[in-house]
Amino acid sequence: MDTEEIVEILSSFALFADLGRADLQAVSHTFEEESFSEGQRILRQGFSGTGFYLILQGEAAVVIDGHERSRLARGDFFGEISILLDEAPNADITALTPLTCIVLPRDQLTEWLLSKPPVALRMLQAEVRRLRAASRWRS
Amino acid sequence: MSYCLRRLGIRHALLSYDDGPGGMFRRFPIFQRLITWSKPHAPADKASDQYGWYDWNSLLAEEPEHRSLAPSFMDGVSYFPARHEMEEQLIAFAERTAIECRYGCRWEATRQDEPDGFVLDTSDGEYRCDVAIIATGMAEPWKPQGVEGIEHVPHYVDTTAPETYKDQRVFFIGKRNSGFELADGLLPWARQIILASPRPVRMSVLVHSSAAARARYIQPYEDHVLGGGNMVLDAAIERVERTGTGFQVHAQGTSRPGDLQFEVDSVVAATGFTVPLGDLRKLGVKTFFQDRLPSQTPYWESATVPGIYFAGAITQGSIGLKKYGHPSGSSAVHGFRYNALVLARHLAETRFGIQLDRPHVKPAEAIDHLLAHATRSPDLWNQQSYLARVLDHLDDGSFADAGSMPLAHFVDTYDQDGVAITIETDAAGDIHPAVYLRRGADVSEHLLAPGHLHAYETREHRSQLSSLLQGWV
């Protein structure tokens, strides 16, 4: 994908709904594009040093202790909890289809979120929705 | 790659459009010296494997007389070889190891052969093969889409002699190594230098990665931060317009928002390179990184077209675990030369039915074996958290040395119980060994302590590793 394609895709994501074009271009340069084939693991449960990923294309499974718990698709993100809590991920993320993501190394996430408060707020809202869904599932 | 294949007895043809070895170094880098060092005097013998840790430019060889050739061609002025020195050592390696290559041969088209394999059409006729290995490098100039007028901007490869920029205001699009290399070279010539791209500069010394802007080009950045007049800016370039004798550049600040406009005499697109993939996309080879690199498996095979493999700088497209955001060293000789060794062994076993030796290691020797590799093996040091040294754990309780393999393969798809050791740099910049244990489908990661002077054959490390391997040693 070229920068313009990535910017177009990012502009459709809820996470970036408050960002203008220059900011989206900066995101597309700050993050790096990575590609994974079907079946490939992106995050590994219990492994250190993972990054923050945002899915541009494809679908992935969230797998905990060998059991699939949920699925992620275009616009979903993962890896942020491990970084923000400074813990190893508690799940594997495995590509179910060819997967294209953009990635931010862990040491840059906190600073990046602090520099983009609207994105931080959108991420918080997404986390709350996930928590609510998990609470409903448990009850 | 050809040397490694021949050592394993794999018949192959080596084709190159160049008229001799080391063609790239006749032109690049523009300002003469490489950014990879070779230390003429190092704490390891030049004939040893370990010397590769200190010599990032020589190709690998089994025969002591063919190892570590780079320093013998260097004049002692710098520990970064000049490009003609690099070219000379590559020519010498090819001659002395009797590499057989068909030079001046153009690869023109590729098609799949029945029932499997490939046919490569070349200017010298057809080549049929079971496996095609593409090693064309990141060799084609690349400019980003979406910058209006960038087609009128000369690329890095079109940079002219430094004196042609005398007393000019020069604008570089891009602030990675190629941008900083040119800026550094033009410091004594240009009136003002401006480097700009959307993302803040990543310096190797700060982010602990050789893939970031290297320290030897840091002078333009120091000039910027000390207010010396040259500028290093975070800005998205929107438009480049020709004016009477120069250019007008329009940009949007990113780290510090705002409209920016520059009147300059010259603009150079230091925007990097892409892989010349010929017609491989039509064959189904998927790419990423703005269509610049082919997607690859951990063993550098196309993720979408089995049988197409990659070698050389293209192997940076096999990302590995990229722990703490550190990319592999596969973009330069010091990294990809080890990928070639590993790939040749992999092809020998999986494609050509060659059974390779896996020397036995007694349980009592396993800990020393692993820690010795962590302390001295240049492949682990030059390909941190990317290549791993692996011991298989056998049914009789002993170990077999499986050699080096991609860490991603060991943790995700390997089918043997065993232990792998790597060298890794963590978020704090501490360098330490990491151990990965595979017992059935369970794979766990264990970080060993960093060591003063990078020495890991200590009582503390033995004790840590012994606890991890309890029941096995």
Interface residues (C-beta under 8 A of the other chain):
Chain A: M1 D2 T3 E4 V7 A22 D23 Q25 A26 S28 H29 T30 E32 E33 E34 S35 F36 S37 Q40 R41 R44 G46 F47 S48 G49 T50 G51 G66 A88 P98 T100 V103 L104 P105 R106 D107 Q108 S115
Chain B: P144 Q145 G146 S197 P198 R199 P200 V207 D234 A236 Q252 G253 T254 S255 P257 K286 T287 F288 F289 Q290 D291 S295 T297 A303 T304 I319 L321 K322 K323 Y324 G325 H326 S385 V411 D412 E424 D426 A427 A441 V443 S444 E445 L447
